[in-house]
Amino acid sequence: MATTTTRAAECTTAMPEVADPSKVAPRDARDLSKLFFDQLAVLEEGTPEYQYARNTLIEMNMSLVRFAAGRFRSRGPEEMEDIVQVGMIGLIKAIDRFEISREVEFTSFAVPYIVGEMKRFFRDTSWAVHVPRRLQEARVQLARATEELRSRLGRTPTAKELSELMSLPEEEVREARLASNAYNSSSLDAAINSSEDGESALADFIGTEDAALALVDDFHALGPMITELDERDRQIIHWRFVEELTQKEIGERLGISQMHVSRLISRLLTRLREGMLATD
């Protein structure tokens, strides 16, 4: 314990005091970072001295995050704030995993971590509909292969031609093509100019009215009526309209004639029909 305390005291003495680490120039931050990483290597994690050195390293190297985020200037200011935040996560991971003994510049080590977090952020949030990572990566490869073959062939390449160039099965190429549609989305209220009707909404051109939706109300009303039938009548309805047995097959199961089954089904349908009309 005495040795640890003595070492911590020596490290505290060796660490320079930095009034405002975030304002340290990048060139100075590179030299100072080496001193602070030397201290982290011998300090005990969790101690105030360790936290001071780690926090100072984070603040001094924030310029690396701003530098990496610069390539995404075309994004809006709100999204840039998110990019910087995730970049800071990458910086912290780099600081926690950096080893001074590797004799590698910290900037060279940290930038891939920072950019990696930013790319992960785009991968997880840029797609309108989330698709598996392999398809997200295949989309980029597909775009490059399509452009290369289009310029070479003078036409849109087929799935087979793309699969040969990309060394992927045709089915996976088709899947990547379909997944590409999930990258962007449009509002159903998006305005579309129509030469005939002037300006219309996208919703006017996609989708059709599903006639089967009316059956939902019918089934909802029919359910309680079927519940009120006795067990044999419910079984006949199930056999005829769910299992789709013939009247002859139903008669054989019940031990009655096909004609009898026909009369029973007719009676049941009349009863149910009258009940449905009464609820309208």
Backbone torsions as a table, in degrees:
resi	resn	phi	psi	omega
1	MET	NA	-39.5	-179.4
2	ALA	-65.5	-38.5	180.0
3	THR	-64.4	-44.4	179.7
4	THR	-61.5	-42.9	179.8
5	THR	-64.1	-42.4	179.8
6	THR	-63.3	-42.8	-179.8
7	ARG	-64.0	-41.5	180.0
8	ALA	-63.0	-40.2	179.9
9	ALA	-65.2	-40.0	179.7
10	GLU	-64.8	-40.5	-179.1
11	CYS	-66.2	-39.3	179.5
12	THR	-61.9	-38.0	179.3
13	THR	-68.3	-36.8	-176.6
14	ALA	-75.0	-25.9	-177.5
15	MET	-75.2	128.1	178.0
16	PRO	-73.0	151.2	176.2
17	GLU	-84.9	126.6	179.5
18	VAL	-116.1	112.5	-174.8
19	ALA	-61.4	-48.8	-179.4
20	ASP	-138.3	89.6	-175.6
21	PRO	-56.9	-31.3	-176.3
22	SER	-68.0	-16.5	-178.3
23	LYS	-102.1	6.8	178.3
24	VAL	-71.8	133.0	179.8
25	ALA	-63.4	145.8	-178.0
26	PRO	-52.4	-40.2	-179.7
27	ARG	-65.7	-41.8	178.2
28	ASP	-69.5	-35.3	-179.5
29	ALA	-62.0	-34.8	-179.7
30	ARG	-64.5	-42.7	179.8
31	ASP	-72.7	-42.0	-179.7
32	LEU	-66.6	-33.2	-178.8
33	SER	-60.7	-37.3	178.9
34	LYS	-60.4	-40.5	179.2
35	LEU	-64.5	-42.6	-177.6
36	PHE	-72.6	-32.8	176.1
37	PHE	-68.3	-34.5	174.4
38	ASP	-58.9	-39.9	-179.3
39	GLN	-70.0	-42.1	179.7
40	LEU	-59.8	-32.3	-176.9
41	ALA	-66.1	-23.4	-176.4
42	VAL	-114.7	-15.2	179.7
43	LEU	-78.5	152.4	178.5
44	GLU	-83.7	127.3	-178.3
45	GLU	-60.7	137.1	179.3
46	GLY	98.4	-15.0	179.2
47	THR	-78.0	157.8	177.7
48	PRO	-56.9	-37.8	-179.6
49	GLU	-64.9	-41.3	179.1
50	TYR	-63.5	-45.9	-179.3
51	GLN	-63.0	-38.6	178.8
52	TYR	-62.5	-46.6	-179.0
53	ALA	-63.9	-43.2	-178.6
54	ARG	-65.5	-46.6	-179.5
55	ASN	-63.6	-38.0	178.9
56	THR	-65.1	-41.1	177.7
57	LEU	-61.1	-41.6	-180.0
58	ILE	-62.0	-49.2	-176.9
59	GLU	-67.7	-37.3	-178.3
60	MET	-67.6	-29.2	-173.6
61	ASN	-103.7	15.4	176.8
62	MET	-62.3	-22.5	179.0
63	SER	-63.4	-27.7	177.2
64	LEU	-64.9	-38.4	178.9
65	VAL	-67.0	-44.3	179.6
66	ARG	-64.1	-36.6	178.1
67	PHE	-64.2	-46.7	-179.5
68	ALA	-66.4	-34.7	-179.6
69	ALA	-73.0	-16.9	-177.4
70	GLY	-61.3	-27.0	-178.7
71	ARG	-72.1	-10.1	-179.0
72	PHE	-111.1	32.2	-177.1
73	ARG	-60.9	-25.2	-177.3
74	SER	-69.2	-16.1	178.0
75	ARG	-72.0	157.6	179.2
76	GLY	-67.8	161.6	-178.3
77	PRO	-59.7	-35.8	-179.8
78	GLU	-66.4	-43.0	179.8
79	GLU	-70.0	-32.0	177.9
80	MET	-61.5	-36.3	177.2
81	GLU	-61.1	-42.1	178.2
82	ASP	-65.7	-38.9	-179.7
83	ILE	-62.8	-43.2	178.9
84	VAL	-64.5	-39.9	179.8
85	GLN	-61.6	-46.6	-179.9
86	VAL	-70.5	-30.2	174.9
87	GLY	-63.2	-35.6	177.4
88	MET	-63.9	-35.5	176.6
89	ILE	-61.5	-43.3	177.4
90	GLY	-62.5	-39.0	178.9
91	LEU	-63.0	-45.1	-179.6
92	ILE	-62.9	-41.8	177.9
93	LYS	-61.6	-40.5	-179.7
94	ALA	-64.5	-42.1	179.6
95	ILE	-63.6	-42.3	-178.1
96	ASP	-70.0	-22.4	-175.7
97	ARG	-107.0	-5.5	-176.9
98	PHE	-75.2	139.0	177.1
99	GLU	-122.6	119.0	-177.2
100	ILE	-62.6	-24.3	-177.1
101	SER	-69.5	-15.6	-179.7
102	ARG	-72.8	-14.1	-179.6
103	GLU	56.8	42.4	176.2
104	VAL	-116.5	140.0	177.3
105	GLU	-61.7	134.5	-178.6
106	PHE	-60.8	-36.1	-179.7
107	THR	-61.4	-41.7	178.9
108	SER	-65.8	-31.7	-179.9
109	PHE	-78.2	-37.5	-171.2
110	ALA	-81.1	-37.9	-174.2
111	VAL	-56.6	-44.5	177.5
112	PRO	-59.7	-36.2	176.6
113	TYR	-64.2	-44.3	-177.5
114	ILE	-65.3	-49.8	-179.6
115	VAL	-64.0	-36.3	179.0
116	GLY	-60.6	-41.2	177.6
117	GLU	-66.6	-37.7	178.8
118	MET	-65.0	-43.4	179.3
119	LYS	-65.0	-37.6	177.4
120	ARG	-64.0	-37.6	177.3
121	PHE	-61.7	-45.5	179.0
122	PHE	-65.5	-39.0	-179.1
123	ARG	-63.7	-36.7	-175.6
124	ASP	-86.1	-20.5	-173.8
125	THR	-119.9	-17.9	-174.0
126	SER	-77.3	-28.0	-177.1
127	TRP	-76.6	134.2	178.5
128	ALA	-65.0	-36.5	176.6
129	VAL	-126.1	130.2	-176.7
130	HIS	-70.6	129.9	175.5
131	VAL	-126.2	160.9	-179.5
132	PRO	-56.2	150.6	-176.6
133	ARG	-58.8	-37.7	-177.9
134	ARG	-62.2	-33.6	179.0
135	LEU	-77.5	-31.7	175.5
136	GLN	-63.3	-43.0	179.5
137	GLU	-70.2	-36.5	179.7
138	ALA	-65.3	-29.8	179.8
139	ARG	-60.7	-43.4	179.9
140	VAL	-65.4	-45.1	179.4
141	GLN	-63.3	-38.5	179.7
142	LEU	-64.7	-42.4	-179.5
143	ALA	-62.2	-42.0	180.0
144	ARG	-67.0	-44.5	-179.2
145	ALA	-64.7	-40.1	179.9
146	THR	-63.3	-43.9	-179.4
147	GLU	-65.3	-40.7	-179.9
148	GLU	-64.2	-45.8	-178.9
149	LEU	-71.4	-34.7	178.7
150	ARG	-63.1	-42.4	179.5
151	SER	-70.6	-30.0	-178.7
152	ARG	-80.0	-39.5	-175.0
153	LEU	-95.2	-21.1	-177.4
154	GLY	76.5	20.2	178.8
155	ARG	-159.0	172.0	178.2
156	THR	-72.9	126.3	-177.8
157	PRO	-70.8	154.6	177.2
158	THR	-83.7	166.5	178.6
159	ALA	-61.5	-36.2	-179.9
160	LYS	-65.3	-44.1	179.7
161	GLU	-64.7	-38.6	177.9
162	LEU	-67.3	-40.4	-178.5
163	SER	-63.9	-35.6	178.9
164	GLU	-68.5	-41.4	179.9
165	LEU	-70.8	-38.6	-176.5
166	MET	-86.9	-7.4	-177.1
167	SER	57.2	43.5	178.7
168	LEU	-128.1	152.3	175.1
169	PRO	-61.9	149.7	179.9
170	GLU	-56.7	-39.3	-178.0
171	GLU	-61.2	-37.6	-179.9
172	GLU	-71.7	-32.5	175.9
173	VAL	-65.3	-43.8	178.6
174	ARG	-63.4	-38.6	179.5
175	GLU	-65.1	-39.5	178.9
176	ALA	-67.0	-37.7	177.0
177	ARG	-61.8	-45.2	-179.5
178	LEU	-65.5	-40.4	-179.1
179	ALA	-65.8	-27.7	179.8
180	SER	-61.4	-26.6	179.1
181	ASN	-67.8	-16.9	-177.4
182	ALA	-86.1	-2.6	-176.7
183	TYR	-71.2	-42.8	179.8
184	ASN	-118.3	154.4	176.4
185	SER	-137.6	158.1	178.5
186	SER	-125.8	148.4	177.4
187	SER	-71.5	144.1	175.7
188	LEU	-64.3	-19.3	179.1
189	ASP	-91.6	4.2	-179.0
190	ALA	-60.4	135.1	-177.3
191	ALA	-77.9	137.1	177.8
192	ILE	-129.0	130.7	179.6
193	ASN	-81.3	123.7	178.7
194	SER	-116.8	129.9	-177.5
195	SER	-64.9	-26.3	-177.5
196	GLU	-87.8	-48.1	-172.6
197	ASP	-107.8	10.5	-177.0
198	GLY	76.2	-138.4	-178.0
199	GLU	-88.7	129.7	179.4
200	SER	-129.3	169.3	178.2
201	ALA	-95.2	151.4	179.8
202	LEU	-56.4	-35.4	-178.7
203	ALA	-60.6	-21.4	-179.7
204	ASP	-73.8	-15.2	-173.3
205	PHE	-112.3	-8.6	-178.5
206	ILE	-122.9	150.9	178.9
207	GLY	79.9	155.3	176.3
208	THR	-133.3	161.5	178.7
209	GLU	-73.2	125.6	-178.0
210	ASP	-89.0	109.2	-178.8
211	ALA	-64.0	-25.5	-177.9
212	ALA	-69.1	-15.9	179.9
213	LEU	-62.2	-29.7	179.6
214	ALA	-65.2	-24.9	-179.7
215	LEU	-69.2	-22.9	-179.7
216	VAL	-58.9	-46.4	178.2
217	ASP	-64.1	-39.6	-179.5
218	ASP	-63.6	-44.9	179.2
219	PHE	-64.0	-37.5	179.7
220	HIS	-63.3	-39.2	179.2
221	ALA	-76.9	-30.3	-176.5
222	LEU	-76.2	-29.6	-176.3
223	GLY	-52.6	-53.6	-179.2
224	PRO	-61.6	-33.1	-180.0
225	MET	-67.1	-41.3	178.4
226	ILE	-66.8	-35.8	178.6
227	THR	-61.4	-32.8	-178.1
228	GLU	-76.2	-13.2	178.7
229	LEU	-70.9	156.5	176.5
230	ASP	-74.5	171.5	-171.9
231	GLU	-60.8	-42.2	-178.4
232	ARG	-65.3	-41.9	-180.0
233	ASP	-65.1	-39.3	177.7
234	ARG	-64.3	-37.7	-179.5
235	GLN	-66.7	-39.2	178.4
236	ILE	-63.7	-45.0	177.7
237	ILE	-58.7	-43.4	-179.1
238	HIS	-63.9	-48.6	-179.0
239	TRP	-60.7	-41.8	-173.6
240	ARG	-77.9	-41.7	-170.9
241	PHE	-108.3	-10.0	175.5
242	VAL	-107.0	-55.7	178.0
243	GLU	-81.8	-12.0	177.4
244	GLU	57.3	43.8	174.7
245	LEU	-76.4	153.6	175.0
246	THR	-76.9	164.0	177.6
247	GLN	-60.7	-36.3	179.0
248	LYS	-63.2	-43.2	-179.7
249	GLU	-65.2	-38.9	178.6
250	ILE	-65.3	-42.1	178.7
251	GLY	-60.1	-40.6	179.1
252	GLU	-64.2	-37.2	179.1
253	ARG	-69.7	-35.0	-177.2
254	LEU	-92.1	-12.2	-178.3
255	GLY	75.0	32.3	179.2
256	ILE	-130.2	170.9	-177.0
257	SER	-78.2	159.7	177.0
258	GLN	-61.2	-37.9	178.9
259	MET	-61.8	-40.3	178.5
260	HIS	-63.6	-42.2	178.8
261	VAL	-62.0	-41.5	179.7
262	SER	-59.7	-43.7	179.7
263	ARG	-66.1	-39.2	179.0
264	LEU	-63.0	-44.7	-179.2
265	ILE	-65.4	-41.5	178.6
266	SER	-61.3	-42.3	179.1
267	ARG	-64.4	-42.8	-179.3
268	LEU	-65.1	-43.2	-179.6
269	LEU	-65.5	-38.0	177.6
270	THR	-62.9	-43.5	180.0
271	ARG	-62.0	-45.5	-178.7
272	LEU	-68.3	-38.6	179.5
273	ARG	-63.5	-42.7	179.3
274	GLU	-65.2	-37.7	177.6
275	GLY	-64.7	-39.4	178.9
276	MET	-65.6	-41.4	-179.1
277	LEU	-66.6	-32.6	-179.3
278	ALA	-69.7	-25.4	-178.5
279	THR	-84.7	-15.7	-178.7
280	ASP	-70.2	NA	NA
